[in-house]
Each structure stands twice: as structure tokens, then as C-alpha cells.
Amino acid sequence: MSALKRSFREKNSVVNEINLDQLLSDPNSFELVDPLKVLNALRNQNFSQMASIHRAFKKCRPDLIKDSDLKKLKSWIAFQCHQISQLPKAFFQQAPYLTPLGVSFASLAYTSENLEYKSESWLQKHIQFFHILELASLPHELKLDTERDLLSQMTPEILSAILSGQSWVFDNHYIFIRRQTDWPGEFQPSRTSIDYLIYNREDWDKLLAKRGIETSSEEKSAACLLREDGLCWNHSPQANTKNIRWSIGLLFCLTLGVISFCVIQIIKMIRSQKHEEARKRFALQALTHELRSPISSLVISSEQVMNQFDKLHSSSKEAFLRMFDDIQRLVRVAESSRHYLSAGHSKEIIQFHYTKILSVNDFVASALDRYQDEIVLIKLDTDQAFTLDPYWVAVCLQNLVQNSLQHGQAPVIVDVKKEASFLIFSVRDSGQVSELDKARLFKPFYKSSASTGLGLGLSIVQTVSKTMQAELKVSFDPTCFQLKLEEPT
């Protein structure tokens, strides 16, 4: 890198030079070129001091400032408030040059209402007592020396880097290379001077481009191959073009391979799903066909017995009615299966037959009759009629009750409520549900260790309620299922 820097200096012309020996001959004058003195002025002051300065300016009371180091500021306030007729001799030429507010006394005078301080002659005479960052606000007709002219065009970051004695300083247009580099650290007037040679940034970038290298400020670079003199050295993008193209080509091929693999797997999965669906449809078709004859025989036999119902013994009548109800349920299941098999690709696999029941309380009691000794049934205070599908609503209630009895803890309470056009069934128990069971509660064929069924009960309830456009909610601790039906119009 040293050889590269030496080659650059030897092969390129200096466009300007900046030497701050004369500008910083007075040690106190450093504050007039240090951007941090302005940018951090308010941050470094304590609140009480700033408050006293503000009150002193506002009330024309310089005596409110108690800090003995601020005599010059007190004199300026007294002059501005016409408490003294003139400023002390050489007021602007003597340190300190800056107020605690980060503004130079010369700038305070220029922005005051006193026309004397706005004249071109006064400004030209006192221009060296303005802070470098304040020069941009002065009239353009003023003549600046070479150093101040160059410094006034720099950003605070570049200016700070130069004043700290950094060896190489970059901005968007120029490179500042320090003539002597044995002055590290902060400003020390007694040591080697600040003397920089200025080169065009464009010449530097051209040289690096030929070598396949690029540089940037360390502050702007997260990763560097080499850090030296505040610079971050890396391979340039142009030097890596071939590698990048090769990498892109390889990445493209890999991506194409991954996409092809994924497409093949998706096709296989779709085929597998179609095969599985066909297998299930065949199994259901065979099952429905085989059940049709026994169910028909049961229906005929039950109707014959029903004709002789009055002759049955009283103890057998209740058992026969339950058996008759289960037979009707089998008929409905077989009919639903037949409809599903004939529906093809229709989204609606459940057909609902809405009927207006005259008594909600009687309907619930009949649907849950088999569980009457195991549950607590809270009926409507005022019985009402409601339009619903008796079969599928009964299926949902029976599955919810069966789930609570099998997996919950007593008591199992079934509560029926009517709110506006909604009929609400709540089934709750005192059982606890694990986090794993909560996540898989409605998953088909999921069973807990205590389950003796197929694991389809809650899945059926969820499917039916969703197709029916009913609302199914579940809460825990204690466990409560709520089925909310809206009466169809």
C-alpha cells in the first residue's frame, strides 16, 4: 500500500495546498476552526449555566451570570443593553473567541442591530475572528485567505479529520494528503505543523481501478480487507466481475435445480394425494354399498315394530325409541355418504335441511337424552321456536358432550341461551387441557391417551359448524365449547 500511495503522489499533480501554521499561530484560535466547538457547544453546557445566560440576555441583567470565566459575555450583554457606551479595547481580537452557545462574538456583532458591524470594512478587518462554519453566512464579496477559503468549503467531518492530523482524508472531490505524518492524535501547536497537499479524487479512483482496488472511509465500511490511515481497502467490484458472473451462473443453476426438484416433489405429492383420495372414495363407496342393505332391513324391521309399539312392555318402549333414533341416524349418515360420492368436486359436501322446531328445550332434551343422567342441562327460561337442521345440530351437541364426558371432569354443564337472532349452546366442564392437546384439538384422527374413539368428534363439529356458517369457540381453564347459530332468513 505504501508503494501505491508513493506512486500516486509521484504521478499526479497537486491542485492546491493548505498550511494552517499561520492560521493557528495563537493556540486559542484553534476553537475558531474546530467544528466540534460549535456542534457540541450546547451539549457540553450544564442546564443552570445556559438558563442564567438566557435570563441575562432577556432581562439585560449580565449580573445574573455568576461564572467568572464569562466576563467577556457579560461585557457584550452590557453593551447590547446600553449599560456601557463601548466595548473593551480589542474586544474581538482577544480570547475567548466563542460564546458558550457555540457562536463567535464576531458573529454576535454581525447579527446584532448595530449597523457598524455589518459594514464590509468591519467584516474584512475581523473576518479571522469568525468561526470557520460561520463564514458561509457572510457576504460573498468578502475576500478570504486561501486557508479559510478551503476550510469553509469542507464538511465538519473532513475538517475534524484534518485538524486531528489524519494522514489521508477523502471527500467526494479531493484527497488531502498530509505532508508530514509524525503528528498523530489531537492538535498540539508546539509540534509539527498541519500541512496538506490536495489532489483530485478522480485521479486516485482511476489508479485504484487499474489495480482492482477501492478505498473508503473506515466509518462508512463495515468490512475491510485492510485498514490503514483511516482508510478501508477492498477489492473493487470491477476486479471481481468474473467471479461475480461465475457465482451468479452457479447460483442460477443451483436455483434452477432446487426449483425443478421442488416442482417434481409437488407433482408427486399431488399424484399421491389424488391416489389417496381415490382410495378413500372407493373405501367409502364400498362401505356405503355394503351398509345400504342392512340399514334398509333395519328400517323395515323397526317400522314393523313401530306398528306394534302399543303392545310393547313399558320397560322396552324407551329402549326401542333409542334404537329407532340410532337407525334414523344411520340412514342420515348413509344418505350423506351417497351425496358426497355423487357430488364430484363440489365444495359443499354436507346438505342441510332446515326445519322450524317449535320447542328449543324439547329439541335439546331429545338430542341429549342418552346423557341425561351424566350432564346438567340448563334450558331456555322462555321456550321458543327456532329454524335449524335438527340432525347436524344434534350431531354437534352430542359430539361436544361426548368429548367433555370422556376427556373432562364433572360436572358437564350444557347451557342454552337465545340472544337476538342467535341460539347459543355452551358445553363446559372442569377439566384441564395440555398445550399439545390445545394445538391439535380439532385435528382429524388426533386422540389423547384416554380416548377410545376415532379422534373425529371435534373435527366433525368444526367442519359442520364452518359449513353451516355457525361460530365455534373454545376457551380453557375451565374448558368451554360454544356453538353459536344464526337463524336463517
Stockholm file with secondary structure:
# STOCKHOLM 1.0

chainA/1-489         MSALKRSFREKNSVVNEINLDQLLSDPNSFELVDPLKVLNALRNQNFSQMASIHRAFKKCRPDLIKDSDLKKLKSWIAFQCHQISQLPKAFFQQAPYLTPLGVSFASLAYTSENLEYKSESWLQKHIQFFHILELASLPHELKLDTERDLLSQMTPEILSAILSGQSWVFDNHYIFIRRQTDWPGEFQPSRTSIDYLIYNREDWDKLLAKRGIETSSEEKSAACLLREDGLCWNHSPQANTKNIRWSIGLLFCLTLGVISFCVIQIIKMIRSQKHEEARKRFALQALTHELRSPISSLVISSEQVMNQFDKLHSSSKEAFLRMFDDIQRLVRVAESSRHYLSAGHSKEIIQFHYTKILSVNDFVASALDRYQDEIVLIKLDTDQAFTLDPYWVAVCLQNLVQNSLQHGQAPVIVDVKKEASFLIFSVRDSGQVSELDKARLFKPFYKSSASTGLGLGLSIVQTVSKTMQAELKVSFDPTCFQLKLEEPT
#=GR chainA/1-489 SS CHHHHHHHHHHSCCCEEEECTTTTSSGGGGGGTCHHHHHTTTTTSCHHHHHHHHHHHHHTCGGGCCCGGGHHHHHHHHHHTTSSSSCCTTTTTSSCCBCTTSCBHHHHHHTSSCGGGGSHHHHHHHGGGSCGGGGGGSCTTSCCCHHHHHHHTSCHHHHHHHHTTCSEEECSSEEEEESCCCCCSSCCTTSSCCEEEEEEHHHHHHHHHHHTEEEEEGGGCSCCSEEETTEEEEECTTTTHHHHHHHHHHHHHHHHHHHHHHHHHHHHHHHHHHHHHHHHHHHHHHHHHHHHHHHHHHHHHHHHHHHTGGGSCHHHHHHHHHHHHHHHHHHHHHHHHHHHHHSTTCSCCCCCCCEEESCHHHHHHHHTGGGTTTEEEECCSSCCCEEECHHHHHHHHHHHHHHHHHHSCSCEEEEEEEETTEEEEEEECSCCCCHHHHHTTTSTTCCCTTCCSCSCHHHHHHHHHHHTTCEEEEETTTTEEEEEEECCC
#=GC SS_cons         CHHHHHHHHHHSCCCEEEECTTTTSSGGGGGGTCHHHHHTTTTTSCHHHHHHHHHHHHHTCGGGCCCGGGHHHHHHHHHHTTSSSSCCTTTTTSSCCBCTTSCBHHHHHHTSSCGGGGSHHHHHHHGGGSCGGGGGGSCTTSCCCHHHHHHHTSCHHHHHHHHTTCSEEECSSEEEEESCCCCCSSCCTTSSCCEEEEEEHHHHHHHHHHHTEEEEEGGGCSCCSEEETTEEEEECTTTTHHHHHHHHHHHHHHHHHHHHHHHHHHHHHHHHHHHHHHHHHHHHHHHHHHHHHHHHHHHHHHHHHHHTGGGSCHHHHHHHHHHHHHHHHHHHHHHHHHHHHHSTTCSCCCCCCCEEESCHHHHHHHHTGGGTTTEEEECCSSCCCEEECHHHHHHHHHHHHHHHHHHSCSCEEEEEEEETTEEEEEEECSCCCCHHHHHTTTSTTCCCTTCCSCSCHHHHHHHHHHHTTCEEEEETTTTEEEEEEECCC
//
